[in-house]
Amino acid sequence: MPKLDDLLKNKQAAGLLGNSAKLEKLRDAPETQQIFSMLSRSTGGDLEGAAERAAKGDTSQLTDAIRQLMHSPEGAQLIEKMKQNLK
């Protein structure tokens, strides 16, 4: 999983962070909502807690949830659609 510093060095990510309209579009996209729903289910309904633990150094639960998402056909399709929408 890439680190935040690596993402910030990525030109596409940097461009996205500087574009509030695109960020809002991404936040409000149905795919984003579905991804968060899937991640929430994978963390036993405690996505926020998993994110807080990850911020404190315990990334295991969030990493497992993301891995499950990326390996599921539905999750992979949602991520691909999100990528296409960002172009």
C-alpha positions as CSV (number, residue, x, y, z in Angstrom):
1,M,0.0,0.0,0.0
2,P,1.5,3.4,-1.0
3,K,2.4,5.8,1.8
4,L,0.9,9.3,1.9
5,D,4.3,10.9,0.9
6,D,4.5,8.6,-2.2
7,L,0.9,9.7,-3.2
8,L,1.8,13.4,-2.7
9,K,4.7,13.0,-5.1
10,N,2.4,11.4,-7.7
11,K,1.4,14.2,-10.2
12,Q,-2.1,12.9,-10.6
13,A,-2.7,12.7,-6.9
14,A,-1.2,16.2,-6.4
15,G,-3.4,17.5,-9.1
16,L,-6.5,16.0,-7.5
17,L,-5.6,17.4,-4.1
18,G,-5.4,20.9,-5.7
19,N,-8.8,20.6,-7.4
20,S,-11.6,20.9,-5.0
21,A,-14.3,20.5,-7.6
22,K,-12.8,17.1,-8.7
23,L,-12.5,16.1,-5.0
24,E,-16.1,16.9,-4.4
25,K,-17.2,15.0,-7.5
26,L,-15.1,12.0,-6.3
27,R,-16.6,12.2,-2.8
28,D,-20.1,12.3,-4.1
29,A,-19.8,9.6,-6.7
30,P,-21.9,6.5,-6.2
31,E,-18.8,4.4,-6.7
32,T,-17.1,6.1,-3.7
33,Q,-20.2,5.5,-1.5
34,Q,-20.2,1.8,-2.5
35,I,-16.5,1.5,-1.8
36,F,-16.9,3.0,1.7
37,S,-19.9,0.7,2.3
38,M,-17.8,-2.4,1.3
39,L,-14.9,-1.2,3.5
40,S,-17.3,-0.6,6.4
41,R,-18.7,-4.2,6.1
42,S,-15.1,-5.6,5.9
43,T,-14.2,-3.8,9.1
44,G,-17.3,-5.0,11.0
45,G,-19.0,-1.7,10.7
46,D,-16.1,0.2,12.2
47,L,-14.4,1.8,9.3
48,E,-13.8,5.0,11.2
49,G,-12.2,3.1,14.1
50,A,-10.0,1.1,11.6
51,A,-8.9,4.4,10.0
52,E,-8.1,5.9,13.4
53,R,-6.0,2.8,14.4
54,A,-4.2,3.0,11.1
55,A,-3.3,6.6,11.7
56,K,-1.8,5.5,15.0
57,G,0.2,2.8,13.3
58,D,-2.0,-0.3,13.4
59,T,-2.8,-0.6,9.8
60,S,-3.8,-4.3,9.8
61,Q,-7.6,-4.1,9.9
62,L,-7.7,-1.3,7.2
63,T,-5.2,-3.0,5.1
64,D,-7.1,-6.3,5.2
65,A,-10.3,-4.5,4.3
66,I,-8.7,-2.7,1.3
67,R,-7.1,-6.0,0.2
68,Q,-10.6,-7.7,0.3
69,L,-12.0,-4.8,-1.7
70,M,-9.4,-5.0,-4.4
71,H,-9.6,-8.7,-4.8
72,S,-13.4,-8.8,-5.1
73,P,-14.8,-8.5,-8.6
74,E,-17.3,-5.8,-7.5
75,G,-14.6,-3.8,-5.7
76,A,-12.2,-4.1,-8.6
77,Q,-14.9,-2.8,-11.0
78,L,-15.7,0.1,-8.7
79,I,-12.1,1.1,-8.4
80,E,-11.6,0.9,-12.2
81,K,-14.7,3.1,-12.7
82,M,-13.4,5.6,-10.2
83,K,-10.1,5.8,-12.0
84,Q,-11.8,6.4,-15.3
85,N,-13.9,9.2,-13.8
86,L,-10.7,10.9,-12.5
87,K,-9.2,11.2,-16.0
